[in-house]
Amino acid sequence: MNKLKNFTRKYGFYLAVGLVSVSAIAAAVVLSNNAEPVASENGAYIGDVADDALDMTDSEMGDVDIVPEGEVADVQDATTDNVVPGNIEQEATDVVEETPSVQPTDKNVEDELAVETFSTTTADANEAPFFAEGDTMLWPVEGNVIVPFRDDSTQHWYSTALEQTMRTYGVCIGAQEGAAIKAPAKGVIVDITEDATTLDSMKLVGNVGQVIVIDHGNGYTSELGIQGGRADKDLLGQTVDAMQVIGTAGTPTGPFADLGSNVYLQVKHNDNIVDPTTILGYHESVAGVDMGHIAD
């Protein structure tokens, strides 16, 4: 009995420590056997996923190159060395230059918001006039023909103002002084001259004051001598519609000075003089009196 007491006193501490250790080991074994796999958020068990990953064979992994840890730094350095900063900056600059920024202006915004109208969507301001054969011209003023058409194939016309016979190469239409002169057909006003005698087609006719020359297209032109009247010079170079006012009638001049206010009209097709009365919409009887016309 004394021996047991002496043994306990001498080795009791060690026995207690050993007993506690054995108990702790036994408890750990029991807990590990009772533990269940924890489910992940997607429904798979962590233990199963880990086991499946560990069970992958080389063939299932494919051509995956595993770089040893010591070589990772060398690979990164080599990749960095192959990049040329200057090239990257140049390419970035090129992209910026090729894609200029477009800043919308107030004008662009207004154009986008503008409501389309008939004139902006269908009208063609640049449409060329075209006077076809068989078309008719309108009378530039309201009045009767007071000077008939005379050319090289007809009789002369006698001018009492000049006291001589002459070719008219056109007609004179009576008009009230100040009356509106209108375009006989759609066309472009290509010339407004102060002196009719500067035009080749008027040199044989004489002075008929200002002349408005209109190109009607297809080789047709009209020349209106407004004598003492006034032309609308703002229309020079502009396209005018048929019956658009292009000037006003005035006092008569030249060979027609004693006939009262009138407008001289000459028509040409491909530079060949045409009798205007064959193209005007209707024919008025000549009001002038035959004053001794003589045949050629």
Disulfide bonds with the S-S distance in Angstrom:
none
